[in-house]
Amino acid sequence: MTIDAAHLGLDTRLTLLAAGLVFLWALALGVWKYHGIMTSPDHQAHVYVDIAHRAALLYSFALLLTAVFVQLSAWPQWVDLTAAAVLTFFFAAAIGSYCWHGARRDTDNQFAPPAPGVHGFMLALIVAEIGAFAVLLAGFVAGW
């Protein structure tokens, strides 16, 4: 069976593109992690390089799941695209912050002590990620 990309909505195609780009990012982070393992005296990459790699892998698959719900949602395309974009933004921001700490090697716990604005960002992330996916899940149920 062949899937014709033209039959997928723009919202679904963009979400799949985001999933692919995040997966590619995860693969590149795997190279960074491998380099850290091979060059460190204890044969471990910096904790935030490891976290960034794992998070990117998980978020890439979360975006694949998101694409399915986008495609099957009964909501207008702009609603689904907005929800998927919110998820993509916060996933990428989290990975980016892990990369930042991994590159700087400045902490092994970004919450001890947290930089100014971290708690506000985390609250926004929680509300946005749960809310955006709840919108897509409701769209799926509405189209059932």
C-alpha positions in Angstrom: 0.0 0.0 0.0 1.3 3.4 -1.0 0.5 6.5 1.0 0.0 9.5 -1.3 1.3 12.6 0.6 -1.2 14.7 -1.3 -4.0 13.0 0.6 -2.5 14.1 3.9 -3.4 17.5 5.1 -0.8 20.2 5.2 -1.0 20.1 9.0 -0.2 16.4 9.0 2.7 16.8 6.5 4.2 19.6 8.6 3.9 17.6 11.8 5.6 14.6 10.0 8.3 16.9 8.8 8.9 18.2 12.4 9.1 14.5 13.5 11.7 13.8 10.9 13.7 16.8 11.7 13.7 16.1 15.5 14.7 12.5 14.7 17.6 13.7 12.6 18.5 16.0 15.5 18.5 13.0 17.8 20.8 11.1 15.5 23.2 14.0 15.4 23.0 14.2 19.2 23.9 10.5 19.3 27.2 11.4 17.6 27.9 14.0 20.2 27.0 11.6 23.0 29.3 8.9 21.4 32.1 11.5 21.3 31.6 12.3 24.9 31.6 8.6 25.9 34.8 8.0 23.9 36.7 11.0 25.1 35.8 11.3 28.8 37.9 9.6 31.5 34.8 7.9 32.9 33.4 7.0 29.5 30.2 8.9 30.0 28.8 11.8 28.0 27.8 14.9 29.9 24.5 14.2 31.6 22.7 16.9 29.6 24.1 15.6 26.3 22.6 12.2 27.3 19.3 13.8 28.2 19.2 15.8 25.0 19.8 12.6 22.9 17.1 10.6 24.7 14.6 13.4 24.8 15.0 14.1 21.0 14.5 10.4 20.3 11.3 10.3 22.5 10.0 13.6 21.2 10.4 12.5 17.5 8.2 9.6 18.1 5.8 11.7 20.1 5.5 13.9 17.1 4.7 10.9 14.9 1.9 10.1 17.4 0.8 13.7 17.2 0.7 13.5 13.4 -1.8 10.6 13.6 -4.1 12.6 15.8 -3.7 15.7 13.6 -4.7 13.6 10.6 -7.7 12.0 12.3 -9.0 15.2 14.1 -12.3 16.6 13.2 -11.2 20.2 14.0 -10.3 22.7 11.3 -6.8 22.4 9.9 -5.6 25.7 11.6 -6.6 24.3 15.0 -4.7 21.1 14.5 -1.7 22.9 13.0 -1.6 25.3 15.9 -1.8 22.5 18.5 1.0 20.5 16.7 3.1 23.7 16.4 2.7 24.3 20.1 3.9 20.8 20.9 6.8 21.0 18.4 7.9 24.4 19.8 8.0 23.2 23.4 9.6 19.8 22.5 12.3 21.7 20.6 12.8 24.2 23.3 13.3 21.5 25.9 15.9 19.7 23.7 17.6 23.0 23.0 17.9 23.8 26.7 19.4 20.4 27.3 21.9 21.0 24.5 22.7 24.4 26.0 23.6 22.8 29.3 25.4 20.0 27.7 27.6 22.3 25.6 28.3 24.6 28.6 28.8 21.7 31.0 27.5 24.1 33.6 25.2 21.9 35.6 24.0 18.4 36.2 20.6 19.7 37.3 19.1 22.7 35.7 16.7 23.1 38.7 19.4 23.4 41.3 19.4 26.3 41.4 17.0 27.3 38.5 17.9 30.2 36.3 15.4 33.1 36.4 12.3 32.2 34.4 12.7 28.5 34.5 9.7 27.9 36.7 7.5 30.1 34.5 8.7 28.3 31.4 8.0 25.0 33.0 4.5 26.0 33.9 3.9 27.3 30.3 5.3 24.0 29.0 3.0 21.9 31.2 -0.1 23.9 30.2 0.8 24.1 26.5 1.8 20.4 26.0 -1.1 19.0 27.9 -3.6 21.5 26.4 -2.4 21.1 22.9 -2.6 17.3 23.0 -5.9 17.5 24.7 -7.2 19.6 21.8 -6.0 16.9 19.3 -7.4 14.1 21.3 -10.8 15.8 21.6 -10.6 16.4 17.8 -10.1 12.6 17.3 -13.0 11.8 19.6 -15.2 14.3 17.9 -14.5 12.7 14.5 -15.1 9.2 15.7 
